[in-house]
Every structure is written in structure tokens, then in C-alpha cells.
Amino acid sequence: MSYCASRFHTVRRRTVEVMVGSVGVGGSHPVRIQSMTTSDTHDVTATVKQSIALAEVGCEIVRITAPNVAAAKCLKDIRAQFSAAGFGHIPLVADIHFLPSAAMEAVEHVEKVRVNPGNYADKKKFAVKEYTEADYVEELERLHETFSPLVRRAKELGRSMRIGTNHGSLSDRIMNRYGDTPLGMVESALEFLRIARSHDYHQLILSMKASNPKVMIQAYRLLVQRMVQEDMHYPLHLGVTEAGDGEDGRIKSAIGIGSLLLDGLGDTIRVSLTEDSVYEIPVAQSIAKKAMSLWNTSRPSATSLLLVDAINPYHFERRVTTTLALSDQCRVGPEQPPRVIVRVGSVTELAAAREALASPRLTDTPAEGLLVPINAVSDLEVVGAATARGDAGPPKNFGFEFLALELATTLTPATLAPLLTHSEVRLLLVRAFNANESELLKQFLLVARQNRHFLAAEISPESFPAHESVLRELGHANLVFTLTSAGSPPSASHATGAYRQLVERLRAVGSAAPIWIRNTSGTAVQGEPSFLSKLLEASFLSGGLLCDGVGDFISMETETDVTRATKLAYNVLQGAGARISKTEFVACPSCGRTLFDLQSTTQRIRAQTGHLKGVKIAIMGCIVNGPGEMADADFGYVGGAPGKINLYVGKNCVQYNLPQAEADGRLIALIREHGKWVDPSPHHAANS
Ligand code: SF4
């Protein structure tokens, strides 16, 4: 049973409508945008001020933490003052961890309560214990007793509730039974969901957040699959937790949220950034707008070329491909990270691009291939001179590993022959083939193979059947497949769907050729000139496919600045966990529980440790979502008490209550002790 109506079209998942105050979520409502205040909830004036700031930039639902009963009581005044300021229509949500008593107080004052099933009524002890079936049933009975009063009161008052699972704070009961897995996250929510339903209470929204987009995507998919099995249709709140800040935080959020929205899942979203919360809103709005432009309410017709694909959506496995050697240093294949190609506007810009890309700042993030349009024989001559001439120094000093030549349709295999024979750099010929060009496809591939070069063929899902017999005959040697547009219905309504069609088509002809994900204006859901739009589109397409195990090359062709395009490609690869080129930071967005200034601390730690490629550092305002959320972090910097920091190595707290002034130095000392420190290179030092 699938989690969505189509993996090729965006068919919005049918859900019940849940009212959060006067704001409808799910059903026929648009994707609702929400965020959270970061002030201390006891400071009513500051919290009202932040709520107003959020509402004024378009936040439709505002969440406020209620860490204890006293804070929950403050919600009464916050609600009153927020309404008096003219925002009575914007619902408030109390964020509860641990304390049922705080939830019981909060539900009296605000429109919705979020409970974390991992710690509601469960003091997390990280205890390893075998739960027998009888123990488990007993635990569920205890849970029923503890959670039921809140459900009954929410029902009486007409409040809604979010059962908000976090990967990092699963109960010991769940951890011991299912482990730290998407399945455990789903079961954690289902325990609470069943209790709510036993009281015939249905004003429920669910979430499955994780800092790792792959885990988050799988958990939401699994949750929907399980809900469908049990005929439950509650709306989803989507978010990637602890995504961090800047480009990285936006990319991680867009990968997770965007992938699910493209599959028709998601009714309200929060983009969590370690920045002032108002900056989250335009990002969330842009993501929602793009996804909603694709909404379709009916299942695609049976005329669709394919209705299902064979990728397991609940378990990550990289697609197995052949291995291509594009240079001595640059191989492509299942054992290799996805390779980065950068597009240059024309052959006349090649020299400038080489110079820009040779910057020492790109040492850890090199452009491995350069894509250049070839419109005429004269362009071939320029490339020929550059790739064969001694002073250009190919291949060692060429600046990148291979050249991709995007061929105009007027160029024939014969016109390419001299270049292919003499080039000292490996060439990847790039050409689109219509349904009636099978013979030409064969000729291009044969001429490329003859000279140990490669062909990247663009074949739309619609015309693929016409090429099947020639592709079977030719096999996959020296061949790559790519797309530059979403194709046209009925095969797919977005580029992710078109690439999934391509994967299935290749599987059907037995081809293990690598796939190049090209982000172009034609693959965009809603292309816009802003960098944010380009970043979001790249995250949707490349990030989403990489999280499904698809993609051996990527290129960001909507960005014309070659340095920026290269950086964006590496950041998307890092966000999807497909290629790690720098330190990975897991930073919470901060909230009223935060015990130190997260934004400045994150920036300070990043400045000192951002060069530690492959090291993962978690920076958390408090321990609510950790150390589970830091499960795969190497080091953790966590608020222990006001102004006091606890340091972790993996899941273990190794230093308690350090004054913040000492904590940075101690963190670096710990990194050194564990052999993960290297001194920054001069260009890193200059950049920081
Ligand atoms: S980890 Fe950060 S966002 Fe989460 S509750 Fe603690 S301070 Fe708030």
C-alpha cells in the first residue's frame, strides 16, 4: 500500500479538516504557515511582541513553549493581549514537553496544544530494558490514564492537538521496542492517536520531525501508510527540526518539506531556522506556494505511462549504477559521491569560469565537470584548442576533471569526430533525442565510445519507449541519462516525477547507466529569479531524488554565477547527506526554553570549527530534544542551565555546567582529544 496517490504527480492527500481556532488545516484549506516565538514565555510583553511580528509577516499559527504550569498560565494574558492588538484570528499553540499539568493549564487558554509523545508523562532515562508484551500493555494503560484527561478537556473546549513526534526524543519504551527508527517514530504517535480516538476525539494533526531529511521523509511516508491501513486521515504538520541557519537550514528544510509536498502530503509547515523566527515565514510561504501550484485533487488517469515505481520509499538504498571513469581522479558510480557539474554561458566564458573556479576557497568543493553549450562548429574549435593545447595544460591543469558539451541539434557525429579524437580531456556529449532519433542516438554513442568519451542522453518519458530496442542493443557503457524539463502530463507533473519515470524506464530496459540531475528553468516547479527560489527548487528536485537514492551528477544551471552554483550544489549534496564537504551543524531554532543565545553561539562555533569536514556538531538550546537528536552527532554543545553548557561526545555528557565563556575552548579541546581536529588552511582562516 502506497503512502501517496502518485509518485509522478502531486495529488493532494485527502484529510479530515481540523480547526485550529478559526484557521482550518487539511481538507480543502491551503498549506498553513506557522512558526514559534523564542522569548521566555513568562515575559508576556516580549512574547506578545514576537507573536505580532510573526503575524504581521504572514504567520498563520503561532506556537509558544509552555515548559511549566507557570508559563502555561501566562498564555492566558498572552492570548488576551494578542487578541486586543487585533490578532484574535491568529491561533496560538502551546508547546508541551514532559508535563501533563502544563498541558492541562495551557489547553484552557490557547487554540491548540502540541504534545511530544516521546516525553509526555515519560521521564526519559535512556534506560535499556526489555519490555515484555505484558510490560508494554501495562505502559499503554498508564499512558491512557495520563493522556486521557487532556483529550477529554480539549474535546470539551473545542481545542485541537498536535501529536508531534521528534526523532530525538522517543520514549524509552519505543526505543527499546523499535529503536531509533522511522518505524519507532510512527509507533510513538500511534500510541497517542489510538488513545485520542478511543475518546472519539479527532481534532488531531501529526508530525514526524527529524534533523536528518531522509529519516524525516521516511517517517512521514510510513505514518501515512499506517494511517491509511487503519482508515485514519489526519492532517500533517511538516518540518525538519534543528535544520540550522542560512543556506544550509533552508536547504535541509526544503528537501524534507518539499519532497513530501510534491507527493501530496502536508497541510501545515514550519521551516525551523536558527535565526529570528520572522525569517522563517518567507521561506515557508515560498515552499508552500510552489507546491500548491501543482495540487491536483484527482488521481492521475490510467493513461499515465507508469503508475508506480520500484524505489522503496521507506528505506534508503542508493541506485546501483555502472562505474564511469571521467578522469584519473573522477569516477562516477555507486562507490563514488555524486559529482558536481557547473554550467558556463558560452565557450567565450570558459577562461573566466576556470579562473573563478580555481579559487582556493573551492578547494574542498571543486567543480568536477564544466558544461558549455556548443552551438556551432566554431565553438567546437574553441573547445578543441582549449583541450588539446599545451599552454592550457590539459588534463592536469585544466582546472576540472571533464568537459560536458551541450550540443545543438545541428551538430552531427561527423562534425565532432576531430575534437573527440584529439581532446586530452574526457568529454561528456550532451544531447536531447526525440522519439524518431534512435539511429542518431546510436551514432552519437558509438562515436563517443570509440574515443573513450561519454554521452549524456536526454530522453523524455514520453519518447523513451521509441528508444527501448536500441538501448537494449547498446547496453549502458559510457552512457548517462538526464532531463532538463518536467516533461508533460500524463507522464509526470513535476521534474521529480519525470526523473522517477526515467529511473523506471531504465530499469525496464536493464540499464544501470548513471543519472545526472540537472536543475534548469525547465525543471523548476515555479521558476523565479531570486536566489531563494533557485535554492528551494534545487532542494526539491536534487535533494528529494538524492534522498531516494537517485543521482550520480548534479548541476545548478539556474544560477549563472559559477562559484555560487558550485557552492549551492555542494550544500544540497550535504543537506541530503549524499556528499559531505564541510562540518555538519545540527542547531535548534531556539524557543522559550533556550538557555543561551543560539544565533551568536552557532555563528561563533561555526567560525571556529566550520573547516572540520565530516565532523557533526550539535548546538542545542536545551536537552528536550537531545541527546537523541544528536544521536549521530560527534559532539554536542547543549544548554544545561542558564548560562551553563554541557558538552557531549556522541550521546554521552562528558562535561557538565561549564560557564559559557569556557565552553567554546573546551569543545575544541574535546574535538582535539578525539582526534577530529585539523588546523584550518589559510583560505579557511581568511574566510572565517
Ligand atoms: S532544543 Fe531548542 S528549540 Fe527545542 S526545546 Fe530546547 S531550546 Fe527549544
Residues whose N, C-alpha, C, O or C-beta is under 5 A from the ligand:
A	BS01	SF4	C588 P589 S590 C591 R593 T594 M620 G621 C622 I623 V624 N625
